[in-house]
Amino acid sequence: MWFFLAITGYFLLAVVLVLDKFILSKSVAKPVVYTFYSTVFLLAAFGVAPFGVDLLQGADYWWAIASGFTFGFGMWTMFCAVKEGEASHIDPFIGAVTTIATYALSIFLLNENLSSAQAAGVMVVSFGTLLLAFEKSKTHHGFHAGFLWAIASGIFFAISSIAAKYLYDHHTFLTGLVWSRGTAGIFGLCLLFLPSVRHAIAHTPHKKAKTYAKRHARSIVVANKVLSVIGIIMLHYSISIGSVTIINALAGAQYVFMFIMIYGLTKCLPKVFREYFTKHELAVETIAIVLVTLGSLFFVL
């Protein structure tokens, strides 16, 4: 069950990642502002607190804060990375870093052990995901500053997942979900201390904005965040009943979905969304997709 929940969640988040790049390039220019919109809605998680959510005890509050705030920083640095490079390369790289960092941290912090087949699956998926990160575009060739942001993002997301898994292991799923995501909403609220965020919220786009994306920026952002919340709930439930390392490794499937979407949009609707592809890139990324698929099979065989 956890496998199919994770795959479905990753499909929804693949759609979210494509829309993230579209929004950052067409609607909301500043990563910190988009981070606010991506996290503050999670405050709504506290709205279900009366329906069976327990209070935490002692150090568990710090685990909740760690999960929520590192998730927020992970989003911020991810948007900075995507702003610098192409989503079809940056996001898979973040996924590989997250998988490797989660694997290392889970051994020391959660005492999580994987079978030989599962460990092999993690390595194969990570390698395939790194291949998906190979970038050659009109502005970049190989490693660039965006990948530095991506490394930071992957580490933040790994810490967030580990902290959330700790909460799920010691509390009910609903309690862990509300506290780990609600604190991410508090992180978003803290961003209001930044003048650039307050200015962006106060500023209403002109009704005669030239592009559809500008005119309907807030509606697009809200729709995207609804998809994100549904995907996150599916993933966190799968984390609560499965291995955090394996589920993070399955993020490779998310980047396969995303690559297919981006390539399809580039070919069919270049005026809406376009990324630069070479024949060599397509060959490398096809191999990567095969590796990710094979690696994922290690988790269910």
C-alpha positions as CSV (number, residue, x, y, z in Angstrom):
1,M,0.0,0.0,0.0
2,W,2.7,2.5,0.9
3,F,4.4,2.0,-2.5
4,F,1.3,3.0,-4.5
5,L,0.5,5.9,-2.2
6,A,4.1,7.1,-2.6
7,I,4.0,6.8,-6.4
8,T,0.7,8.6,-6.6
9,G,2.0,11.3,-4.3
10,Y,5.1,11.7,-6.4
11,F,3.0,12.1,-9.6
12,L,1.1,14.9,-8.0
13,L,4.3,16.6,-6.8
14,A,5.8,16.2,-10.3
15,V,2.9,18.4,-11.6
16,V,3.6,20.8,-8.7
17,L,7.3,21.0,-9.7
18,V,6.5,21.8,-13.3
19,L,4.0,24.5,-12.1
20,D,6.6,25.8,-9.7
21,K,9.0,26.6,-12.5
22,F,6.2,28.1,-14.6
23,I,5.2,30.4,-11.7
24,L,8.8,31.4,-10.9
25,S,9.4,32.4,-14.5
26,K,6.0,33.8,-15.3
27,S,4.2,35.0,-12.1
28,V,6.2,35.2,-8.9
29,A,9.8,36.3,-9.6
30,K,11.3,36.1,-6.0
31,P,12.0,32.7,-4.5
32,V,11.4,33.9,-1.0
33,V,8.0,35.3,-1.9
34,Y,7.0,32.0,-3.5
35,T,8.3,30.2,-0.4
36,F,5.9,32.2,1.6
37,Y,3.0,31.1,-0.6
38,S,4.2,27.5,-0.5
39,T,4.4,27.2,3.3
40,V,2.0,29.6,4.9
41,F,-1.1,27.6,3.8
42,L,0.2,24.7,5.9
43,L,-0.9,26.6,9.0
44,A,-4.4,25.2,8.1
45,A,-3.1,21.9,9.4
46,F,-3.6,23.2,13.0
47,G,-7.3,23.5,12.1
48,V,-7.8,19.8,12.5
49,A,-6.1,19.8,16.0
50,P,-9.4,19.3,17.8
51,F,-10.0,16.0,15.9
52,G,-7.6,13.6,17.6
53,V,-4.3,15.5,17.6
54,D,-2.3,15.0,20.7
55,L,0.0,17.6,22.4
56,L,3.7,16.7,22.1
57,Q,6.0,16.1,25.1
58,G,9.3,17.7,25.8
59,A,11.9,17.3,23.0
60,D,9.2,16.2,20.6
61,Y,8.4,19.9,20.0
62,W,11.9,20.4,18.8
63,W,11.5,17.5,16.4
64,A,8.4,19.1,15.0
65,I,10.1,22.5,14.7
66,A,13.1,20.9,13.0
67,S,10.8,19.1,10.5
68,G,8.7,22.2,9.7
69,F,11.5,24.8,9.5
70,T,13.9,22.6,7.5
71,F,11.1,21.9,5.1
72,G,10.6,25.7,4.7
73,F,14.3,26.3,4.2
74,G,14.4,23.3,1.7
75,M,11.6,25.0,-0.3
76,W,13.4,28.3,-0.3
77,T,16.7,26.9,-1.4
78,M,15.0,24.7,-4.0
79,F,13.3,27.7,-5.6
80,C,16.6,29.6,-5.6
81,A,18.2,26.6,-7.4
82,V,15.3,26.3,-9.9
83,K,15.5,30.0,-10.6
84,E,19.2,29.5,-11.5
85,G,18.8,26.4,-13.7
86,E,16.3,24.2,-15.4
87,A,13.8,22.3,-13.3
88,S,14.2,19.0,-15.3
89,H,17.9,18.9,-14.0
90,I,17.9,20.8,-10.7
91,D,15.0,18.9,-9.1
92,P,16.3,15.4,-9.8
93,F,19.7,16.5,-8.3
94,I,17.9,17.6,-5.2
95,G,16.2,14.3,-5.0
96,A,19.5,12.4,-5.2
97,V,21.0,14.5,-2.5
98,T,17.9,14.0,-0.3
99,T,18.0,10.3,-0.8
100,I,21.7,10.0,0.1
101,A,21.4,12.3,3.1
102,T,18.3,10.6,4.4
103,Y,20.0,7.2,4.1
104,A,23.0,8.4,6.1
105,L,21.0,10.2,8.8
106,S,18.4,7.4,9.2
107,I,21.2,5.0,10.2
108,F,22.4,7.3,13.0
109,L,19.2,8.9,14.1
110,L,16.5,6.3,13.5
111,N,18.6,3.1,13.6
112,E,16.9,2.1,10.3
113,N,18.3,-0.9,8.5
114,L,17.7,-1.9,4.9
115,S,17.9,-5.2,3.2
116,S,20.7,-5.8,0.7
117,A,18.1,-5.5,-2.2
118,Q,16.7,-2.3,-0.7
119,A,20.1,-0.7,-0.2
120,A,21.0,-1.6,-3.9
121,G,17.7,0.0,-5.0
122,V,18.6,3.2,-3.1
123,M,22.0,3.3,-4.9
124,V,20.6,2.6,-8.4
125,V,17.8,5.1,-8.0
126,S,20.3,7.7,-6.7
127,F,22.6,7.1,-9.6
128,G,19.7,7.3,-12.1
129,T,18.5,10.5,-10.5
130,L,22.0,12.1,-10.7
131,L,22.0,11.3,-14.5
132,L,18.7,13.2,-14.8
133,A,20.5,16.2,-13.3
134,F,23.0,16.4,-16.2
135,E,22.5,19.9,-17.6
136,K,23.6,21.4,-20.9
137,S,21.6,24.5,-21.8
138,K,22.0,27.8,-23.6
139,T,23.1,29.4,-20.3
140,H,24.8,26.5,-18.4
141,H,27.0,23.5,-19.2
142,G,27.4,21.1,-16.3
143,F,27.7,22.2,-12.7
144,H,26.7,25.8,-11.8
145,A,25.6,27.9,-8.8
146,G,22.1,26.5,-8.9
147,F,23.5,23.1,-7.8
148,L,25.0,24.6,-4.7
149,W,21.5,25.8,-3.7
150,A,20.3,22.3,-4.6
151,I,22.7,20.6,-2.3
152,A,21.6,22.7,0.6
153,S,17.9,22.0,-0.3
154,G,18.5,18.2,-0.4
155,I,20.1,18.3,3.0
156,F,17.2,20.4,4.5
157,F,14.6,18.0,3.0
158,A,16.4,15.0,4.4
159,I,16.4,16.5,7.9
160,S,12.7,17.4,7.5
161,S,11.8,13.8,6.5
162,I,13.9,12.2,9.3
163,A,12.3,14.5,11.9
164,A,8.8,13.7,10.6
165,K,9.5,10.0,10.7
166,Y,10.5,10.3,14.3
167,L,7.2,11.9,15.1
168,Y,5.3,9.2,13.2
169,D,7.1,6.5,15.1
170,H,6.1,8.0,18.5
171,H,2.7,9.5,17.8
172,T,-0.4,8.8,15.6
173,F,-0.1,9.7,11.9
174,L,-2.5,12.7,12.3
175,T,-0.5,14.1,15.2
176,G,2.8,13.8,13.4
177,L,1.3,15.3,10.2
178,V,-0.3,18.3,11.9
179,W,2.8,19.2,13.9
180,S,5.4,18.6,11.2
181,R,3.4,20.5,8.5
182,G,1.9,23.1,10.8
183,T,5.3,24.2,11.9
184,A,6.2,24.7,8.3
185,G,3.3,27.1,8.1
186,I,4.8,28.9,11.1
187,F,8.0,29.2,9.1
188,G,6.0,30.8,6.3
189,L,4.5,33.2,8.8
190,C,8.0,34.2,10.0
191,L,8.8,35.3,6.4
192,L,6.5,38.2,6.9
193,F,9.3,39.9,8.8
194,L,11.0,40.3,5.4
195,P,10.0,43.6,3.7
196,S,10.1,42.0,0.2
197,V,7.5,39.5,1.2
198,R,5.2,42.1,2.8
199,H,5.5,44.3,-0.2
200,A,4.6,41.4,-2.6
201,I,1.5,40.5,-0.6
202,A,0.3,44.1,-0.4
203,H,0.8,44.6,-4.1
204,T,-2.1,43.6,-6.2
205,P,-1.3,42.7,-9.9
206,H,-2.8,45.2,-12.4
207,K,-6.0,43.9,-13.9
208,K,-4.6,44.7,-17.4
209,A,-1.4,42.6,-16.9
210,K,-0.2,41.4,-20.3
211,T,0.0,37.7,-19.6
212,Y,-2.4,35.2,-18.4
213,A,0.1,34.0,-15.8
214,K,0.4,37.6,-14.4
215,R,-3.4,38.2,-14.3
216,H,-4.1,34.9,-12.5
217,A,-0.9,34.5,-10.5
218,R,-2.6,34.0,-7.1
219,S,-5.2,31.6,-8.5
220,I,-2.5,29.5,-10.1
221,V,-0.4,29.5,-6.9
222,V,-3.4,28.4,-4.8
223,A,-4.3,25.6,-7.2
224,N,-0.7,24.4,-7.2
225,K,-0.5,24.4,-3.4
226,V,-3.7,22.4,-3.1
227,L,-2.1,19.7,-5.3
228,S,1.0,20.0,-3.2
229,V,-0.9,19.4,0.1
230,I,-2.6,16.3,-1.3
231,G,0.7,14.9,-2.5
232,I,2.4,15.7,0.8
233,I,-0.3,13.9,2.8
234,M,0.0,10.8,0.6
235,L,3.8,10.8,1.0
236,H,3.8,11.4,4.7
237,Y,1.3,8.6,5.3
238,S,3.5,6.3,3.3
239,I,6.5,7.4,5.4
240,S,4.5,6.7,8.6
241,I,3.9,3.1,7.6
242,G,7.1,2.5,5.5
243,S,10.8,3.3,5.3
244,V,11.7,7.0,5.1
245,T,14.9,6.1,3.1
246,I,13.1,4.0,0.5
247,I,10.2,6.5,0.1
248,N,12.7,9.3,-0.4
249,A,14.6,7.2,-2.9
250,L,11.3,6.7,-4.9
251,A,11.4,10.4,-5.6
252,G,13.2,9.3,-8.7
253,A,9.8,8.4,-10.1
254,Q,8.7,11.9,-9.5
255,Y,11.5,13.2,-11.7
256,V,10.7,10.7,-14.4
257,F,7.1,12.0,-14.4
258,M,8.4,15.6,-14.4
259,F,10.8,15.0,-17.3
260,I,8.1,13.5,-19.5
261,M,5.8,16.4,-18.7
262,I,8.4,19.1,-19.4
263,Y,9.5,17.4,-22.7
264,G,5.9,17.1,-23.8
265,L,5.2,20.7,-23.0
266,T,8.4,21.9,-24.7
267,K,7.4,20.0,-27.9
268,C,3.7,20.7,-27.9
269,L,3.3,24.0,-26.1
270,P,6.6,25.9,-26.3
271,K,5.0,29.3,-25.8
272,V,3.6,28.1,-22.4
273,F,6.7,26.1,-21.1
274,R,10.0,25.5,-22.8
275,E,13.4,24.0,-21.8
276,Y,16.5,23.3,-23.8
277,F,17.2,19.7,-24.8
278,T,20.0,18.2,-26.8
279,K,20.1,14.7,-28.4
280,H,22.8,13.7,-26.0
281,E,20.7,14.8,-23.0
282,L,17.8,12.8,-24.2
283,A,19.9,9.7,-24.5
284,V,21.4,10.2,-21.0
285,E,18.0,10.9,-19.4
286,T,16.4,7.9,-21.1
287,I,19.1,5.7,-19.5
288,A,18.4,7.4,-16.2
289,I,14.6,6.7,-16.5
290,V,15.4,3.0,-17.1
291,L,17.7,3.0,-14.0
292,V,15.1,4.7,-11.8
293,T,12.5,2.2,-12.9
294,L,14.8,-0.8,-12.3
295,G,15.9,0.6,-8.9
296,S,12.3,1.1,-7.8
297,L,11.6,-2.6,-8.5
298,F,14.1,-3.6,-5.8
299,F,11.7,-2.1,-3.2
300,V,8.7,-4.2,-4.2
301,L,10.2,-7.5,-5.3
